[in-house]
Amino acid sequence: MFGIRFIKVEPTDFVLQFKRGQVVREGAGLSFFYYGPTSSLVRVPVGSVDVPFMFEEVTADFQKVTVQGQLTYRVTDPRKLSQLMNFTLAPNGRDFSSEDPKKLPQRLINHAQVLTSSSLRAMALREALGGSDQLVTSVREGMRSADAIGSLGVEVLGLSILAIKPTPETSRALEAEAREAILRQADEAVFSRRNSAVEQERAIKENELNTEIAVENKKRQIKEAQMDAEKSVQQKKRELREAEMATKIALEQQNKDLLALSTTNAREEADTKAYAISAVMRALAATDPKILQALTNSRLDAAQLVALSFKELAENASKIGELNISSELLQGLLNHESNG
């Protein structure tokens, strides 16, 4: 009504009211009435804005990659930005009268793309695929120090690279190479495991052989100890036999000495007896035989005397004509024989 309008902006919007080319009111989150025919309003969003991006670039080895990420920025100097880009509101007080507000994110993305392209041209494909952190650091520092961005009154809050992808053909080639590398590593792991198993088996065999050698050495030591013990026993037995033989030799020597002494004594005793007999015989030689016979007969009993008489009769049988023997004499001799 009568050109008087009302505007209310969010706290994240900075509004400037111009009259006759002069700023009469400015601030964030303002609400006021203004006269439309003579006023011009500029609204600059000052909140942080997330802008996704995705573009293709070429690496140092001429391989195409797709870079996908997100850029976060905010306007730090709305007055400076309003002087370089058109953020004027349309007469309805809601829409922008130009396309400049939509061009600001694209300007930032273009600058990020330039810095990304410059960084990727110095990186090989493999390095680029695994060097997203390095790329983020390089691009973020480049945007923060860029005069073109600073002159707009814009501050880059953050930059993130979500993905760096090669072309499908390159991806399949890399996957095949990686797959082969993994399979090769798996084969090497299998070989290492088998080699380790062989080494362990060899170590086990060596331990078994060493154990057998140790057992054989121990058996040999035991055998040698047994032989030494047996040798010692044989030595002791030989010493005992030698001692027994020495004892027997000494005993035999003593027996020999005793026998010699006994022989000497017997000889002397025989000599003594022979001398005595010789003396008796010499004494008897001078004696009448009849006297000796009488002495001898005196010691005989009746039967012996009868026997001696029969003997004499037998010796002188040629001189005897007839011999009569009584039965009483024979009976007496038989009785004496049976009793004897």
C-alpha positions as CSV (number, residue, x, y, z in Angstrom):
1,M,0.0,0.0,0.0
2,F,1.4,3.3,-1.2
3,G,4.8,1.5,-1.8
4,I,5.6,0.8,1.8
5,R,6.9,-2.7,2.3
6,F,8.2,-4.9,5.1
7,I,11.2,-7.2,5.1
8,K,12.5,-9.6,7.6
9,V,15.8,-11.5,7.0
10,E,17.3,-14.5,8.8
11,P,20.2,-14.2,11.2
12,T,22.3,-15.9,8.5
13,D,21.5,-13.1,6.0
14,F,23.1,-9.7,5.8
15,V,20.8,-7.0,4.4
16,L,21.8,-3.5,3.1
17,Q,19.3,-0.7,2.3
18,F,20.4,1.8,-0.3
19,K,18.7,5.2,-0.9
20,R,20.1,7.6,-3.5
21,G,23.2,5.4,-3.7
22,Q,23.9,5.6,0.0
23,V,23.6,2.8,2.6
24,V,21.0,3.8,5.1
25,R,20.6,0.6,7.0
26,E,22.7,-2.6,7.2
27,G,23.0,-5.7,9.4
28,A,22.2,-9.4,9.8
29,G,18.7,-10.6,10.8
30,L,17.1,-7.2,10.5
31,S,13.4,-6.5,10.0
32,F,12.0,-3.1,9.0
33,F,9.6,-1.2,6.8
34,Y,10.9,0.6,3.7
35,Y,9.6,2.6,0.8
36,G,9.9,0.5,-2.3
37,P,10.1,3.1,-5.0
38,T,13.1,4.8,-3.5
39,S,14.9,1.9,-1.8
40,S,17.1,-0.8,-3.1
41,L,17.8,-3.9,-0.9
42,V,20.8,-6.2,-1.0
43,R,20.7,-9.5,0.8
44,V,24.0,-11.4,1.2
45,P,23.8,-14.9,2.8
46,V,26.6,-15.0,5.5
47,G,26.0,-18.6,6.8
48,S,28.3,-21.4,5.8
49,V,27.5,-23.1,2.5
50,D,28.3,-26.6,1.4
51,V,28.9,-26.9,-2.3
52,P,29.5,-30.4,-3.8
53,F,31.6,-30.7,-6.9
54,M,32.7,-33.4,-9.3
55,F,35.0,-33.0,-12.3
56,E,37.4,-34.9,-14.5
57,E,41.2,-34.3,-14.6
58,V,44.3,-35.9,-16.0
59,T,47.2,-37.2,-13.9
60,A,50.9,-37.0,-14.8
61,D,50.8,-40.3,-16.6
62,F,47.8,-39.1,-18.8
63,Q,45.1,-41.1,-17.0
64,K,41.7,-39.6,-16.5
65,V,40.3,-39.5,-13.0
66,T,37.0,-38.3,-11.6
67,V,37.4,-36.1,-8.5
68,Q,34.4,-35.9,-6.2
69,G,34.3,-33.7,-3.1
70,Q,32.7,-30.9,-1.2
71,L,33.6,-27.3,-0.5
72,T,32.5,-25.3,2.5
73,Y,32.6,-21.5,2.6
74,R,31.1,-18.4,4.1
75,V,30.9,-14.7,3.4
76,T,33.0,-12.7,5.8
77,D,32.7,-9.2,4.2
78,P,29.1,-8.8,2.8
79,R,29.7,-5.2,1.8
80,K,32.8,-6.1,-0.3
81,L,30.9,-9.0,-2.0
82,S,27.9,-6.7,-2.7
83,Q,30.2,-4.3,-4.5
84,L,31.6,-7.1,-6.8
85,M,28.5,-9.2,-7.4
86,N,24.9,-8.3,-7.7
87,F,22.9,-9.6,-4.7
88,T,20.1,-7.1,-5.1
89,L,16.6,-8.3,-4.3
90,A,13.7,-8.1,-6.7
91,P,10.8,-5.7,-6.0
92,N,9.0,-8.5,-4.2
93,G,11.7,-8.5,-1.6
94,R,12.2,-12.3,-1.8
95,D,14.0,-13.3,-5.0
96,F,17.3,-12.0,-6.4
97,S,17.2,-9.8,-9.4
98,S,20.3,-11.4,-11.1
99,E,22.0,-14.8,-11.4
100,D,25.1,-13.7,-9.5
101,P,24.2,-15.4,-6.2
102,K,24.2,-18.7,-8.1
103,K,27.5,-17.9,-9.8
104,L,29.5,-17.5,-6.5
105,P,29.6,-21.2,-5.7
106,Q,30.6,-22.0,-9.3
107,R,33.4,-19.5,-9.1
108,L,34.8,-21.2,-6.0
109,I,34.4,-24.6,-7.6
110,N,36.2,-23.4,-10.7
111,H,39.1,-22.2,-8.6
112,A,39.2,-25.5,-6.7
113,Q,39.2,-27.3,-10.0
114,V,42.2,-25.3,-11.3
115,L,44.1,-26.0,-8.1
116,T,43.1,-29.7,-8.3
117,S,44.2,-30.0,-11.9
118,S,47.5,-28.4,-11.1
119,S,48.1,-30.8,-8.2
120,L,47.1,-33.9,-10.2
121,R,49.4,-33.0,-13.1
122,A,52.3,-33.6,-10.7
123,M,51.0,-36.9,-9.5
124,A,50.9,-40.3,-11.1
125,L,47.7,-42.3,-11.2
126,R,48.6,-44.6,-8.3
127,E,49.8,-41.7,-6.2
128,A,46.6,-39.7,-7.0
129,L,44.4,-42.6,-6.0
130,G,46.1,-43.0,-2.7
131,G,47.0,-39.4,-2.1
132,S,43.6,-37.7,-1.4
133,D,44.9,-36.2,1.9
134,Q,47.8,-34.6,0.1
135,L,45.5,-33.3,-2.6
136,V,43.1,-31.8,0.0
137,T,45.9,-30.1,1.8
138,S,47.3,-28.6,-1.4
139,V,43.9,-27.3,-2.7
140,R,42.7,-26.0,0.6
141,E,45.9,-24.0,1.2
142,G,45.8,-22.7,-2.3
143,M,42.2,-21.5,-2.0
144,R,42.8,-19.8,1.4
145,S,45.8,-17.9,0.1
146,A,44.2,-17.0,-3.3
147,D,43.7,-13.2,-3.8
148,A,40.7,-13.8,-6.1
149,I,38.8,-15.4,-3.3
150,G,40.0,-13.0,-0.6
151,S,38.9,-10.0,-2.7
152,L,35.3,-11.4,-2.8
153,G,35.2,-11.3,1.0
154,V,34.7,-15.1,1.1
155,E,36.5,-17.5,3.5
156,V,37.0,-21.2,2.6
157,L,36.1,-23.1,5.8
158,G,36.9,-26.6,4.5
159,L,37.5,-28.8,1.6
160,S,37.1,-32.6,1.4
161,I,37.8,-35.1,-1.3
162,L,35.2,-37.9,-1.1
163,A,36.6,-40.0,-4.0
164,I,39.1,-40.1,-6.8
165,K,38.1,-42.7,-9.3
166,P,39.8,-43.7,-12.6
167,T,37.9,-44.7,-15.7
168,P,36.1,-48.0,-15.7
169,E,38.7,-49.6,-18.1
170,T,41.6,-48.3,-15.9
171,S,39.8,-49.4,-12.8
172,R,39.4,-52.9,-14.2
173,A,43.1,-53.0,-15.2
174,L,44.1,-51.8,-11.7
175,E,41.7,-54.3,-10.1
176,A,43.2,-57.1,-12.3
177,E,46.7,-56.0,-11.4
178,A,45.8,-55.7,-7.7
179,R,44.1,-59.1,-8.0
180,E,47.2,-60.6,-9.5
181,A,49.3,-59.0,-6.8
182,I,47.0,-60.4,-4.1
183,L,47.1,-63.8,-5.7
184,R,50.8,-63.6,-6.0
185,Q,51.0,-62.6,-2.4
186,A,48.7,-65.5,-1.6
187,D,51.0,-67.8,-3.5
188,E,54.0,-66.4,-1.7
189,A,52.2,-66.9,1.6
190,V,51.4,-70.5,0.6
191,F,55.0,-71.0,-0.5
192,S,56.2,-69.4,2.7
193,R,53.9,-71.5,4.8
194,R,55.0,-74.7,3.0
195,N,58.6,-73.6,3.2
196,S,58.1,-72.9,6.9
197,A,56.5,-76.4,7.3
198,V,59.4,-78.0,5.5
199,E,61.8,-76.1,7.6
200,Q,59.9,-77.1,10.7
201,E,59.8,-80.7,9.5
202,R,63.6,-80.5,8.8
203,A,64.1,-79.1,12.3
204,I,62.0,-81.9,13.8
205,K,64.0,-84.5,11.8
206,E,67.2,-82.9,13.0
207,N,66.0,-82.9,16.5
208,E,65.0,-86.6,16.2
209,L,68.4,-87.4,14.7
210,N,70.2,-85.4,17.4
211,T,68.1,-87.3,20.0
212,E,69.0,-90.6,18.4
213,I,72.7,-89.6,18.3
214,A,72.4,-88.5,22.0
215,V,70.7,-91.8,22.9
216,E,73.4,-93.8,21.0
217,N,76.1,-91.8,22.7
218,K,74.5,-92.4,26.0
219,K,74.2,-96.2,25.2
220,R,77.8,-96.2,24.2
221,Q,78.8,-94.5,27.4
222,I,76.7,-97.0,29.3
223,K,78.3,-99.9,27.4
224,E,81.7,-98.4,28.1
225,A,80.8,-98.0,31.7
226,Q,79.6,-101.6,31.8
227,M,82.8,-102.8,30.0
228,D,84.9,-100.8,32.5
229,A,83.0,-102.2,35.4
230,E,83.3,-105.7,33.9
231,K,87.0,-105.1,33.3
232,S,87.4,-103.9,36.9
233,V,85.5,-107.1,38.0
234,Q,87.8,-109.3,35.9
235,Q,90.8,-107.4,37.2
236,K,89.5,-108.1,40.8
237,K,88.9,-111.7,39.9
238,R,92.4,-112.0,38.4
239,E,93.9,-110.4,41.5
240,L,91.8,-112.9,43.6
241,R,93.0,-115.8,41.5
242,E,96.6,-114.6,41.7
243,A,96.2,-114.2,45.4
244,E,94.7,-117.7,45.7
245,M,97.5,-119.1,43.5
246,A,100.1,-117.3,45.6
247,T,98.4,-118.7,48.7
248,K,98.3,-122.2,47.2
249,I,102.0,-121.8,46.1
250,A,102.9,-120.7,49.6
251,L,100.9,-123.6,51.0
252,E,102.4,-126.1,48.6
253,Q,105.8,-124.7,49.4
254,Q,105.0,-125.2,53.1
255,N,103.7,-128.7,52.3
256,K,106.9,-129.4,50.4
257,D,108.9,-128.2,53.3
258,L,106.7,-130.2,55.6
259,L,107.1,-133.3,53.4
260,A,110.8,-132.9,53.2
261,L,110.9,-132.5,56.9
262,S,108.6,-135.5,57.3
263,T,110.7,-137.5,54.9
264,T,113.8,-136.5,56.8
265,N,112.2,-137.4,60.0
266,A,110.9,-140.8,58.6
267,R,114.3,-141.5,57.2
268,E,115.9,-140.7,60.5
269,E,113.2,-142.8,62.3
270,A,113.8,-145.7,59.8
271,D,117.5,-145.4,60.3
272,T,116.9,-145.5,64.0
273,K,114.6,-148.5,63.7
274,A,117.0,-150.2,61.3
275,Y,119.8,-149.6,63.7
276,A,117.7,-151.0,66.5
277,I,116.7,-154.0,64.5
278,S,120.3,-154.4,63.3
279,A,121.4,-154.3,66.9
280,V,118.7,-156.9,67.9
281,M,119.6,-159.1,64.9
282,R,123.3,-158.9,65.8
283,A,122.3,-159.9,69.3
284,L,120.0,-162.7,68.1
285,A,122.6,-163.9,65.6
286,A,124.8,-165.1,68.5
287,T,121.9,-166.9,70.2
288,D,121.1,-170.6,69.6
289,P,118.1,-171.0,67.3
290,K,116.5,-173.5,69.5
291,I,116.5,-171.1,72.3
292,L,114.9,-168.4,70.1
293,Q,112.3,-171.0,68.9
294,A,111.6,-172.0,72.4
295,L,111.1,-168.3,73.4
296,T,108.8,-167.9,70.5
297,N,106.8,-171.0,71.2
298,S,106.4,-170.0,74.8
299,R,104.2,-167.1,73.7
300,L,101.9,-169.3,71.6
301,D,98.6,-171.0,72.7
302,A,97.9,-174.7,72.5
303,A,96.3,-174.5,69.0
304,Q,99.2,-172.6,67.6
305,L,101.6,-175.0,69.2
306,V,99.6,-177.9,67.6
307,A,99.7,-176.2,64.2
308,L,103.4,-175.6,64.6
309,S,103.8,-179.2,65.4
310,F,101.9,-180.3,62.4
311,K,104.0,-178.0,60.3
312,E,107.2,-179.7,61.6
313,L,105.6,-183.0,60.9
314,A,104.9,-182.1,57.4
315,E,108.5,-180.9,56.9
316,N,109.8,-184.3,58.2
317,A,107.1,-186.4,56.5
318,S,109.7,-188.4,54.7
319,K,111.1,-189.6,58.0
320,I,107.8,-190.6,59.5
321,G,106.5,-194.0,58.8
322,E,103.0,-193.8,60.4
323,L,101.1,-191.0,62.2
324,N,98.0,-191.6,64.3
325,I,95.9,-188.6,65.4
326,S,93.1,-189.1,67.9
327,S,89.6,-187.9,67.3
328,E,89.6,-185.9,70.5
329,L,92.5,-183.9,69.2
330,L,90.8,-183.1,65.9
331,Q,87.6,-182.3,67.8
332,G,89.4,-180.0,70.0
333,L,91.1,-178.2,67.1
334,L,87.7,-177.9,65.2
335,N,86.0,-176.4,68.3
336,H,88.9,-174.0,68.8
337,E,88.6,-173.0,65.1
338,S,84.8,-172.4,65.3
339,N,85.1,-170.4,68.5
340,G,87.9,-168.4,67.1
